[in-house]
Amino acid sequence: MSENKPTIDTSWELKWRRTLRKKLLNCLVLMENHGKPTQDLMYELRQAKEALTYWNSDFADWVKHEMVIQTNPPVQPQEKIQQPNVSNVDELTQ
């Protein structure tokens, strides 16, 4: 089984290591500047976790999948513009 595995490209490891380092530094800066959890901090942490996952991964090649979803035939265009069935707000308050 190990004979069939492709050679792992280590340049991707370096990319994910640098990305993880950058995201963790951004987290430290956000913690120092804001002093409490913010949406930006949560976003950087999520990206840091993703970088760690990819850096720790030993999956060498990506398999691309293509899916075609059949749809119904297109709907015929409207010949007449419909009038909205709503009343004016001013009429309702009186």
Secondary structure, 3 states (H helix, E strand, C coil): CHHHCCCCCHHHHHHHHHHHHHHHHHHHHHHHHHCCCCHHHHHHHHHHHHHHHHHHCCCCCCCCCCCCCCCCCCCCCCCCCCCCCCCCHHHHHC
